[in-house]
Amino acid sequence: MQRVPAHRILTLSLLAPLTLLTLGTGAHAQTAAKLTPVKLATISPLSGSISNLGAQVRNGAQLAVNEYRAQFRTLGFDLSLVAFDDQADPATGTAAARKIAADRQVLAVVGALNSGVTIPASAALSASHVAVVNSGSTANQVTDRGLKNVSRIVPRDDAQGPAGATFLTGTLKAKRVYVLNDKTAYGEGLAGEVENTLKARGVKVLANEGTEEKSDFSGVIAKIRLQRPDAIYFGGVYNQVGVFLSQLRGAGVTVPVVGGDGLDSPALARVAGTGATNVYYTTVSAPLSALPAARAFAGSYRKAFGSDPQGFAAFAYDAARVALQGVLNAAKVNGGKVPSRTQVESAVRTGTYSGLLSGSVKFNAVGDRQSAKLYVMKLTGGKLSLSTSVNVQPARR
């Protein structure tokens, strides 16, 4: 989720828009009955504390399905989206993956959002060769396992972590850094990469402390005040870090706080309140202002869902387009017939995808994007702005 930057909750239920978009009425319903059903699935948190991020993933993928439906119909396929709620919980996400594996009409998946869910869910889909195109999970383990069905369009922790460390040392000139993590695969991985990079550059890492605290950070803040760091790095998600920021600033600690893309949500400023100042985070999901091609997408999103899209929606849209183009490429190889899951798995991994909001995509041997960008966002006085961006490449090419 890791850059876990983005996000509004869809106010309409999933059933209503999907019914309208996939079934329709009258002649369309009769025509659809003659077509072969083909499905794209999403796995994301649609309930719980980060449901706004999960809704962005689902909605971005839905727009891609809407745009590709006509191309699929020319081949005799009736394309639709099925969305699964993982509640940001690994067990729930894995159960969803098993349901997807059992539905032979699902040829590809966009998701999950959280690395801790993506890792077991994608493993559960591996034996069935269901292609997974991930738009937000940055943990190294997502692709380091070498699963043929898993690819992602966002950078890894070993790119995002060093980028955060470079910002700490280069821009903020920090010499002493207190590192925190939320004890998840995402937070621990990100904080670990930051710690390693800082130490390699001679920076004093005062601690790398894991905490699952959500409401009372007084103990952690007391230790920070004693250590007097130049900056704090927190590998975590906005709902936890926002509370930390509020209490940290309330205790009079004003040093910069840096994090990863788990902070990428408008809710961060609301949760942090007056503590939402001198905060920076790297994100894999670019602000739409940084994506020149995003204007038309934003308009379509507002028309379809009645709210503004954020970065996670844009990257889910791109991931869905990669998945759907992979299905079409596989169908072409299969003589215009519905391809097998194995054919789709291979086509997704080996394809080259251009014209995406985030630029061109090509995957390396383990499914990482060969070249991507990270963005550093600045939050001061509750107002968000782009600080800088950096090109990154995976450690393994």
C-alpha positions as CSV (number, residue, x, y, z in Angstrom):
1,M,0.0,0.0,0.0
2,Q,2.2,0.8,0.9
3,R,3.4,4.9,-1.5
4,V,-0.9,3.4,1.8
5,P,-1.5,8.7,-0.8
6,A,-6.2,9.0,-1.8
7,H,-10.0,8.6,-1.6
8,R,-13.8,8.8,-1.2
9,I,-16.3,6.2,-0.3
10,L,-18.7,5.3,-3.1
11,T,-22.1,6.3,-1.7
12,L,-24.1,4.0,-4.0
13,S,-24.1,0.3,-3.3
14,L,-22.1,-2.0,-5.6
15,L,-25.1,-3.9,-6.7
16,A,-27.0,-1.0,-8.3
17,P,-24.3,0.3,-10.6
18,L,-23.2,-3.2,-11.6
19,T,-26.8,-4.2,-12.4
20,L,-27.2,-1.1,-14.5
21,L,-23.9,-1.4,-16.2
22,T,-23.8,-5.2,-16.9
23,L,-27.4,-6.2,-17.3
24,G,-29.3,-3.2,-18.5
25,T,-32.8,-3.7,-19.8
26,G,-34.7,-4.9,-22.9
27,A,-32.6,-5.6,-25.9
28,H,-29.3,-5.3,-24.2
29,A,-30.2,-8.0,-21.7
30,Q,-31.4,-10.3,-24.5
31,T,-28.2,-9.7,-26.5
32,A,-26.0,-10.3,-23.4
33,A,-27.6,-13.7,-23.0
34,K,-26.0,-14.8,-26.2
35,L,-22.5,-13.6,-25.1
36,T,-20.0,-15.6,-23.1
37,P,-19.6,-14.1,-19.7
38,V,-16.0,-12.9,-18.8
39,K,-15.2,-11.3,-15.5
40,L,-12.6,-9.0,-14.0
41,A,-12.5,-9.1,-10.1
42,T,-11.2,-6.7,-7.6
43,I,-10.1,-7.4,-4.0
44,S,-10.0,-4.3,-1.8
45,P,-11.3,-3.1,1.6
46,L,-14.9,-1.9,1.0
47,S,-15.7,-1.8,4.7
48,G,-13.7,-0.8,7.8
49,S,-11.4,2.0,8.5
50,I,-9.7,2.3,5.1
51,S,-12.8,1.6,3.0
52,N,-12.4,4.9,1.2
53,L,-9.2,3.6,-0.4
54,G,-10.8,0.3,-1.3
55,A,-13.7,2.0,-3.0
56,Q,-11.2,4.0,-5.1
57,V,-9.7,0.7,-6.3
58,R,-13.1,-0.8,-7.2
59,N,-14.3,2.4,-8.9
60,G,-11.1,2.8,-11.0
61,A,-11.4,-0.8,-12.2
62,Q,-15.1,-0.3,-13.0
63,L,-14.3,2.6,-15.3
64,A,-11.8,0.5,-17.2
65,V,-14.4,-2.3,-17.5
66,N,-16.9,0.3,-18.9
67,E,-14.4,1.4,-21.5
68,Y,-13.3,-2.1,-22.6
69,R,-16.8,-3.6,-22.7
70,A,-17.4,-2.8,-26.4
71,Q,-14.1,-4.5,-27.4
72,F,-15.0,-7.6,-25.6
73,R,-18.5,-7.6,-27.1
74,T,-17.0,-7.7,-30.6
75,L,-15.4,-11.0,-29.7
76,G,-18.7,-12.3,-28.3
77,F,-17.7,-11.8,-24.6
78,D,-19.9,-10.1,-22.0
79,L,-17.5,-8.3,-19.7
80,S,-18.4,-7.4,-16.1
81,L,-16.7,-6.5,-12.8
82,V,-17.1,-8.4,-9.6
83,A,-15.9,-6.7,-6.4
84,F,-14.9,-8.4,-3.2
85,D,-14.5,-6.8,0.2
86,D,-11.3,-8.0,2.0
87,Q,-11.9,-5.7,5.0
88,A,-8.1,-5.1,4.9
89,D,-7.8,-8.6,6.6
90,P,-5.6,-11.4,5.2
91,A,-8.0,-14.2,6.1
92,T,-10.9,-12.4,4.5
93,G,-8.9,-11.5,1.4
94,T,-7.7,-15.1,1.1
95,A,-11.3,-16.4,1.4
96,A,-12.3,-14.0,-1.4
97,A,-9.4,-15.3,-3.5
98,R,-10.7,-18.8,-3.1
99,K,-14.2,-17.8,-4.3
100,I,-12.6,-16.1,-7.3
101,A,-10.6,-19.2,-8.1
102,A,-13.8,-21.3,-8.1
103,D,-15.5,-18.9,-10.6
104,R,-14.1,-19.9,-13.9
105,Q,-15.5,-16.8,-15.6
106,V,-13.0,-14.6,-13.7
107,L,-9.9,-14.4,-15.8
108,A,-8.0,-11.7,-13.9
109,V,-7.9,-9.7,-10.6
110,V,-7.0,-6.2,-9.6
111,G,-5.9,-6.1,-6.0
112,A,-5.5,-6.4,-3.2
113,L,-4.6,-3.0,-1.7
114,N,-2.8,-3.9,1.5
115,S,0.4,-6.0,1.0
116,G,-0.6,-8.1,4.0
117,V,-3.7,-9.2,2.1
118,T,-2.1,-9.3,-1.4
119,I,0.6,-11.8,-0.4
120,P,-1.7,-14.7,0.8
121,A,-4.6,-13.8,-1.6
122,S,-2.4,-14.0,-4.7
123,A,-0.8,-17.2,-3.4
124,A,-4.3,-18.7,-3.2
125,L,-4.9,-17.7,-6.8
126,S,-1.6,-19.0,-8.1
127,A,-2.5,-22.7,-8.5
128,S,-5.5,-21.6,-10.6
129,H,-3.3,-19.3,-12.7
130,V,-5.5,-16.3,-12.1
131,A,-3.6,-13.3,-13.2
132,V,-3.2,-10.6,-10.5
133,V,-2.3,-7.0,-11.5
134,N,-1.6,-5.1,-8.4
135,S,-2.1,-1.3,-8.1
136,G,-1.0,-0.5,-4.6
137,S,0.9,-3.1,-2.7
138,T,4.6,-2.3,-2.3
139,A,6.0,-5.0,0.0
140,N,9.0,-6.7,-1.7
141,Q,7.6,-10.2,-1.0
142,V,4.6,-9.5,-3.3
143,T,6.9,-10.3,-6.3
144,D,10.0,-11.8,-4.6
145,R,8.1,-15.1,-4.3
146,G,8.4,-15.5,-8.1
147,L,4.7,-16.3,-8.7
148,K,3.9,-16.3,-12.4
149,N,0.4,-14.9,-11.9
150,V,1.4,-11.7,-9.9
151,S,2.5,-8.4,-11.5
152,R,2.3,-4.9,-10.2
153,I,2.4,-1.4,-11.6
154,V,3.7,0.4,-8.5
155,P,7.3,0.5,-7.1
156,R,8.5,-1.8,-4.4
157,D,9.4,-1.0,-0.8
158,D,13.1,-1.3,-1.6
159,A,12.5,1.6,-4.0
160,Q,10.0,3.6,-1.8
161,G,12.0,3.1,1.4
162,P,15.3,4.5,0.0
163,A,13.4,7.3,-1.6
164,G,12.0,8.3,1.8
165,A,15.5,8.0,3.3
166,T,17.0,10.1,0.6
167,F,14.4,12.8,1.2
168,L,15.2,12.7,5.0
169,T,18.9,13.1,4.4
170,G,18.9,15.2,1.3
171,T,16.0,17.6,1.6
172,L,15.4,17.6,5.4
173,K,19.2,17.2,6.3
174,A,18.3,14.9,9.1
175,K,21.2,13.4,11.1
176,R,19.1,11.6,13.8
177,V,15.9,9.8,12.9
178,Y,13.3,8.0,15.1
179,V,11.7,5.2,13.0
180,L,8.3,3.7,13.8
181,N,6.2,1.0,12.1
182,D,2.7,-0.4,12.5
183,K,3.8,-4.1,12.7
184,T,2.2,-5.0,9.4
185,A,4.0,-6.4,6.3
186,Y,3.7,-3.0,4.7
187,G,4.9,-0.9,7.6
188,E,7.7,-3.2,8.8
189,G,9.0,-3.6,5.3
190,L,9.0,0.1,4.5
191,A,10.5,1.1,7.9
192,G,13.2,-1.6,7.5
193,E,14.2,-0.3,4.1
194,V,14.4,3.3,5.5
195,E,16.5,2.2,8.4
196,N,18.9,0.3,6.3
197,T,19.4,3.2,3.9
198,L,19.8,5.7,6.6
199,K,22.4,3.6,8.4
200,A,24.3,3.1,5.1
201,R,24.5,6.9,4.8
202,G,25.8,7.4,8.3
203,V,22.6,8.6,9.8
204,K,21.8,7.8,13.5
205,V,18.7,5.6,13.7
206,L,17.5,6.1,17.2
207,A,15.0,3.3,17.1
208,N,12.8,1.2,14.8
209,E,9.9,0.6,17.0
210,G,6.8,-1.3,16.1
211,T,3.5,-0.3,17.6
212,E,-0.1,-1.4,17.0
213,E,-1.4,1.5,19.2
214,K,-4.3,3.3,17.7
215,S,-5.4,5.8,20.4
216,D,-2.8,6.6,23.1
217,F,0.7,7.4,21.9
218,S,1.9,9.1,25.1
219,G,4.5,6.4,25.8
220,V,6.0,6.5,22.3
221,I,6.0,10.3,22.3
222,A,7.7,10.4,25.7
223,K,10.6,8.3,24.2
224,I,10.8,10.5,21.2
225,R,11.0,13.7,23.3
226,L,13.9,12.2,25.3
227,Q,15.8,11.2,22.1
228,R,15.3,14.6,20.3
229,P,15.4,13.4,16.7
230,D,15.7,15.7,13.7
231,A,12.9,13.8,12.0
232,I,10.5,10.9,12.5
233,Y,9.7,8.2,10.0
234,F,6.5,6.2,10.4
235,G,5.8,3.2,8.3
236,G,2.0,3.0,8.7
237,V,-1.4,4.0,7.5
238,Y,-3.2,7.3,7.8
239,N,-5.8,6.4,10.4
240,Q,-3.1,5.4,12.9
241,V,-0.5,8.0,11.9
242,G,-3.1,10.8,12.0
243,V,-3.9,10.1,15.7
244,F,-0.1,10.0,16.3
245,L,0.4,13.4,14.6
246,S,-2.4,15.0,16.6
247,Q,-0.9,13.9,19.9
248,L,2.7,14.5,18.8
249,R,2.1,18.1,17.9
250,G,-0.1,18.5,21.0
251,A,3.0,17.5,23.0
252,G,5.0,20.3,21.4
253,V,7.1,18.1,19.1
254,T,7.4,19.9,15.8
255,V,10.0,18.0,13.8
256,P,9.1,16.7,10.3
257,V,7.3,13.4,10.1
258,V,7.8,11.3,7.0
259,G,5.9,8.2,5.8
260,G,5.0,6.1,2.9
261,D,1.9,5.9,0.7
262,G,-0.2,4.6,3.6
263,L,-0.6,8.2,4.5
264,D,-2.0,9.0,1.1
265,S,-5.6,9.9,2.0
266,P,-7.5,13.2,2.5
267,A,-8.6,11.6,5.8
268,L,-5.0,12.1,7.2
269,A,-5.5,15.8,7.6
270,R,-9.0,15.3,9.1
271,V,-7.7,12.8,11.6
272,A,-4.5,14.7,12.5
273,G,-6.4,18.1,12.8
274,T,-3.9,20.8,13.8
275,G,-1.2,18.1,13.8
276,A,-1.3,18.0,10.0
277,T,1.7,20.1,9.4
278,N,5.3,19.5,8.5
279,V,4.3,16.1,7.2
280,Y,5.7,14.4,4.1
281,Y,5.0,11.1,2.5
282,T,6.2,9.2,-0.6
283,T,3.4,7.7,-2.7
284,V,3.2,5.3,-5.6
285,S,-0.2,6.8,-6.5
286,A,0.5,10.1,-8.2
287,P,-1.7,13.1,-7.5
288,L,-3.9,13.5,-10.5
289,S,-2.3,17.0,-11.1
290,A,1.0,15.1,-11.8
291,L,-0.7,12.9,-14.5
292,P,-1.2,14.9,-17.7
293,A,-3.6,12.3,-19.2
294,A,-5.8,12.2,-16.1
295,R,-8.2,15.0,-16.9
296,A,-10.6,12.9,-19.0
297,F,-10.4,10.1,-16.4
298,A,-11.3,12.5,-13.6
299,G,-14.3,13.7,-15.5
300,S,-15.6,10.2,-16.2
301,Y,-15.0,9.2,-12.6
302,R,-17.0,12.2,-11.3
303,K,-19.8,11.5,-13.7
304,A,-20.0,7.8,-12.7
305,F,-19.5,8.1,-9.0
306,G,-20.3,11.7,-8.0
307,S,-17.0,12.3,-6.3
308,D,-13.4,13.2,-7.2
309,P,-10.9,10.4,-7.9
310,Q,-7.7,10.1,-6.1
311,G,-4.4,8.5,-7.0
312,F,-5.4,5.0,-6.0
313,A,-8.4,5.1,-8.3
314,A,-6.1,6.2,-11.2
315,F,-3.7,3.3,-10.6
316,A,-6.4,0.8,-10.2
317,Y,-7.8,2.0,-13.6
318,D,-4.4,1.5,-15.1
319,A,-4.0,-1.9,-13.5
320,A,-7.4,-3.0,-14.8
321,R,-6.5,-1.8,-18.3
322,V,-3.4,-3.9,-18.2
323,A,-5.4,-6.9,-17.0
324,L,-8.1,-6.4,-19.7
325,Q,-5.6,-5.8,-22.5
326,G,-3.9,-9.0,-21.4
327,V,-7.1,-10.9,-21.7
328,L,-7.7,-9.5,-25.2
329,N,-4.1,-10.4,-26.2
330,A,-4.6,-13.9,-24.9
331,A,-7.9,-14.2,-26.8
332,K,-6.1,-13.1,-30.0
333,V,-3.6,-15.9,-29.6
334,N,-6.5,-18.3,-28.9
335,G,-8.1,-17.6,-32.2
336,G,-10.7,-15.1,-30.8
337,K,-12.1,-17.5,-28.3
338,V,-12.2,-17.1,-24.6
339,P,-8.6,-17.7,-23.4
340,S,-7.6,-20.0,-20.6
341,R,-6.4,-18.5,-17.3
342,T,-2.9,-19.8,-18.1
343,Q,-2.9,-17.9,-21.4
344,V,-4.0,-14.7,-19.7
345,E,-1.4,-15.2,-17.0
346,S,1.3,-15.4,-19.6
347,A,-0.1,-12.6,-21.8
348,V,-0.3,-10.1,-18.9
349,R,3.3,-10.7,-17.8
350,T,4.8,-10.5,-21.3
351,G,2.8,-7.6,-22.7
352,T,3.8,-4.0,-23.2
353,Y,1.1,-1.4,-22.3
354,S,1.1,2.1,-23.5
355,G,-1.3,5.0,-23.2
356,L,-1.9,4.5,-19.5
357,L,-2.4,7.4,-17.1
358,S,0.9,6.6,-15.3
359,G,2.8,6.0,-18.5
360,S,4.0,2.8,-20.3
361,V,4.2,-0.5,-18.4
362,K,6.4,-3.5,-19.1
363,F,7.1,-6.1,-16.4
364,N,10.4,-7.8,-15.5
365,A,10.8,-11.5,-14.9
366,V,9.3,-11.4,-11.5
367,G,6.4,-9.0,-12.3
368,D,7.8,-5.7,-11.2
369,R,7.3,-2.6,-13.4
370,Q,10.6,-1.9,-15.1
371,S,10.4,1.8,-14.6
372,A,8.1,3.9,-12.4
373,K,7.8,7.1,-10.4
374,L,7.5,7.9,-6.8
375,Y,6.0,11.2,-5.6
376,V,6.8,13.1,-2.4
377,M,3.8,15.0,-1.0
378,K,3.9,17.8,1.6
379,L,1.2,18.4,4.1
380,T,1.4,21.7,6.0
381,G,-1.5,23.5,7.7
382,G,-3.8,20.7,6.5
383,K,-3.0,21.6,2.8
384,L,-1.4,19.1,0.5
385,S,1.0,19.9,-2.3
386,L,3.5,18.0,-4.5
387,S,7.1,18.4,-3.1
388,T,9.0,16.5,-5.8
389,S,9.1,13.2,-7.8
390,V,11.7,10.7,-8.5
391,N,12.2,7.9,-11.1
392,V,12.8,4.5,-9.6
393,Q,13.6,1.0,-10.9
394,P,13.3,-2.3,-9.2
395,A,16.4,-3.9,-7.7
396,R,15.8,-7.0,-9.8
397,R,15.4,-6.3,-13.6
